[in-house]
Amino acid sequence: MKICCIGAGYVGGPTMAMIANKAPDIEVRVVDMNASRIAAWNSDMLPIYEPGLDEIVRKARGRNLHFTTDVRGGIESADIIFVAVNTPTKSYGVGAGRAADLRFIESVARTIAEVATTSKIIVEKSTIPVKTAETIKEILAANARGVKFEVLSNPEFLAEGTAMADLHEPDRVLIGGERTPGGEAAIKVLADVYARWVPRDRIITTNLWSSELSKLVANAFLAQRISSINSISALCEATGADVDEVANAIGKDSRIGSKFLKASVGFGGSCFQKDILNLVYLCEHFGIPEVAAYWESVVKMNDWQKRRFATKIVRVLFNSVSDKKIAVLGFAFKKDTNDTRESAAISVCRDLLAEQAKVMVYDPKVPADEIRRDILGVGKDDPRLMVATSAYEAAKNAHAVVIVTEWDEFKTLDYEKILASMVKPAAIFDGRNILDLAKLKEMGFRAYGIGKC
Ligand SMILES: NC(=O)c1ccc[n+]([C@@H]2O[C@H](COP(=O)([O-])OP(=O)(O)OC[C@H]3O[C@@H](n4cnc5c(N)ncnc54)[C@H](O)[C@@H]3O)[C@@H](O)[C@H]2O)c1
């Protein structure tokens, strides 16, 4: 069997590396039009940082795992084609700022129809709006030359930072397909690939639309928990309650559960916001504005939380950060990834720069040019924005240290040393609640967490 995956990103690369490792008899080709990304996949410096990924790529690369820019060749020889291209929020025209931009999906469907000379199973791995499979089928049917395609939905539930563990032991694998003999047969082929390492009872099959919608709903529910606890964090600050204590108390209720109750400066990442907005757009499209407004409030709460954090920094620093140096520790949207898409750090840094602060950022995995590009835009520069090579360098002569990403190394920094190098009174803002605030206060910091007084 031959598999081709179109899109060598955060989903395509790790997912295919896992399949290639678990199924050495399957030939796996990951193709992408981005030549520098493919070159990185073929080098010692992989384009994405993910714990455990290097090792499994090294094991299978060159054996049954190949990375190439030959998209057409990959399509032609494959039995199963995974589509793992990006589906960003549309930034123009109808649905701008909400709907998913499906131009990459459409372009892939057209290329498949043009190139394929034998029957294939097309697997939607990308997160897409409900009914996208219909669009893909229509494009394929209108352009194919007598070749038969089955379209399946197989959304990916991995979380960046724990992708390899999530792929190795997924809570579930979801496969949606048409309830026709051809559809059922295709579902079985794909289920058999996963069954090499995933227990059968964790492989769920549904109709196409349930599968497509489940991915959007899963992300909406996860993000909703974060916005819910973040909304309570503001109330904790007003009342003297401690949000971690509240989260612990409510999480012990088995109906609520303890996961995803960590208050923070806000969620980031390429998926939560985009997928909720996509859901909102769908609801509006189908004439249910009340449901759209309900889910949109999850994103609004997140925006408010990011702004609230930056505002608090300004307020604590005597209502002005103008010309004050502020050290921002962490730039990735979460620990153990180099992905910065929609990172809370971007809006916090922009808000601080707008207040004329001097901002020095440090992140262990994100390169300096990426940090500058994300905050300022392509090709722009601002002398007030600097990038450090260590947390200590960032904190030196700063008025405040701001933790935005929960990298483990920030838990074990020498905060006495940091305090000694800062302008007094020195402030620290823990946007992830990873530090012992009481201890920092004892040391002499003005220390603030999220949802704590
Ligand atoms: N990142 C995550 O944690 C995550 C988790 C689950 C699902 N998803 C979904 O998976 C999809 C991919 O996400 P990602 O984070 O891997 O995106 P990404 O931007 O990292 O990777 C997508 C890749 O597709 C390539 N591509 C686009 N059009 C192409 C074409 N026509 N031919 C060849 N290559 C093409 C791009 O060059 C890019 O390298 C999205 O729909 C996303 O919502 C992402």
The ligand as a Gaussian input file, in Angstrom:
#p B3LYP/6-31G(d) Opt

LIG

0 1
 N       -1.604000      22.360000      14.134000
 C       -2.402000      21.612000      14.857000
 O       -2.194000      21.408000      16.058000
 C       -3.609000      20.955000      14.237000
 C       -4.284000      19.937000      14.941000
 C       -5.380000      19.336000      14.344000
 C       -5.807000      19.744000      13.089000
 N       -5.151000      20.750000      12.436000
 C       -5.612000      21.106000      11.100000
 O       -4.745000      20.483000      10.150000
 C       -4.584000      21.316000       8.991000
 C       -3.106000      21.578000       8.777000
 O       -2.608000      22.281000       9.892000
 P       -1.051000      22.518000      10.116000
 O       -0.903000      23.160000      11.448000
 O       -0.315000      21.252000       9.816000
 O       -0.779000      23.577000       8.937000
 P        0.633000      24.046000       8.337000
 O        0.412000      25.402000       7.808000
 O        1.700000      23.794000       9.340000
 O        0.900000      23.028000       7.120000
 C        0.159000      23.015000       5.942000
 C        1.094000      22.762000       4.782000
 O        0.313000      22.546000       3.615000
 C        1.080000      23.036000       2.498000
 N        0.205000      23.236000       1.342000
 C       -0.824000      24.114000       1.208000
 N       -1.398000      23.985000      -0.007000
 C       -0.701000      23.029000      -0.673000
 C       -0.816000      22.461000      -1.969000
 N       -1.777000      22.849000      -2.821000
 N        0.072000      21.506000      -2.328000
 C        1.052000      21.125000      -1.472000
 N        1.204000      21.610000      -0.230000
 C        0.324000      22.556000       0.173000
 C        1.717000      24.299000       3.027000
 O        2.847000      24.655000       2.252000
 C        2.050000      23.908000       4.466000
 O        3.395000      23.464000       4.583000
 C       -5.406000      22.561000       9.254000
 O       -6.656000      22.400000       8.666000
 C       -5.537000      22.585000      10.766000
 O       -6.705000      23.241000      11.186000
 C       -4.045000      21.335000      12.983000

